Amino acid sequence: MSLFSGLSRPMKAAGLALVGVAVIAAVIGGITLTSGGGDSDTATPPGTTPTTSDGATPPSSEPQGTPPASSPPASSAPPSSAPASSAPPASQPGQTGKPGPGQPGGDQQAAHKWVTVRVYNNSLIQGLAERAANDFRASGWNVTEVGPHQGKLPKSAAYFRPGTDEEAAAKALALEFGIEAQPRFEGIQNAAAGVIVILTKDYDENDKSGGS
């Protein structure tokens, strides 16, 4: 039997219309469910990167990371400059044993009189070395030793080691007392430092002191 058996013709027509409406509504509803899934606003699960329909990752409008905090600017204050050290005071005359210019007797000769002087007698004149040593000391020379000298030398001379303070001192002493200044000879090369004065009789002849 048909669902509409026993119904009048008008009722059958109405029923058919309702069934058609229901079928159309069901079809429309199915289409809506099928095509509307892509427009869903369902939130992307946490930890899942959203993608576009072609599989590419859409650019994010959010910053990708928090920029690092800028380092504090270095202090622009210049380091405090230490005061320039003042030059050490010049050594005072006498600290090294050398007289300075401007002192009493501070002429060229006096500038070298701190050098030690040893006086030796190479003559037969008794006391010649002692007399000469007294002459030198009276003039400010630093005589430290007096004695005899063995050998035979032609002239009185003040002997020095070239390139040392002895050289200038020997020349100054020789100029002052009228004798020669010469480099040390082989026999006294290794003697102690200082000017070595070896006197012959010519010193006695030139001595203006009048002593014997």
Long-range contacts (C-beta under 8 A, 24 or more apart in sequence): 105-140, 108-172, 109-139, 109-172, 109-173, 109-175, 109-176, 110-140, 111-172, 112-165, 112-168, 112-169, 112-172, 112-173, 113-139, 113-140, 113-141, 113-142, 113-169, 113-172, 114-142, 115-142, 115-165, 115-166, 115-169, 115-194, 115-195, 116-142, 116-143, 116-144, 116-193, 116-194, 116-195, 117-141, 117-142, 117-143, 117-144, 117-158, 117-169, 117-173, 117-194, 117-195, 117-196, 117-197, 118-143, 118-144, 118-145, 118-146, 118-147, 118-192, 118-194, 118-195, 118-196, 118-197, 119-143, 119-145, 119-146, 119-147, 119-197, 119-199, 120-146, 120-147, 120-148, 120-149, 120-196, 120-197, 120-198, 120-199, 121-147, 121-148, 121-149, 121-199, 122-148, 122-149, 122-151, 122-152, 122-153, 122-198, 122-199, 122-200, 123-199, 123-200, 123-201, 123-203, 123-204, 124-201, 125-201, 125-204, 128-199, 128-201, 128-203, 128-204, 129-199, 131-207, 131-209, 131-211, 132-177, 132-197, 132-199, 132-203, 132-207, 135-177, 135-207, 135-209, 136-173, 136-177, 136-197, 139-176, 141-173, 144-194, 149-198, 151-187, 153-198, 153-200, 154-200, 155-179, 155-180, 155-200, 155-202, 156-180, 156-197, 156-198, 156-199, 156-200, 156-202, 156-203, 157-181, 157-182, 157-197, 157-198, 158-182, 158-195, 158-196, 158-197, 159-183, 159-184, 159-185, 159-188, 159-195, 159-196, 159-197, 159-198, 160-184, 160-195, 160-196, 161-193, 164-193, 166-193, 166-194, 166-195, 169-195, 170-195, 173-197, 177-203, 178-206, 179-203, 179-206
